[in-house]
Amino acid sequence: MSSFLIAGPLIVFLIFVAPLWLFLHYRSKRKSENGLSEQDFQKLQTLSQRAEKNAGSS
């Protein structure tokens, strides 16, 4: 009985949770390796310029 209390949740974890966890982990890792898109880089530059302008006017 006590072995089922450990084996049951372990089997559920290995069948359902672990594969989904690995898939989502490596998918997000692959997206972050691509870096910023051109549009994201332009937005970052614009925000940086605004921040410098606001810091200079204070």
Order of alpha helices (4+ residues) and beta strands (2+ residues): alpha-alpha-alpha
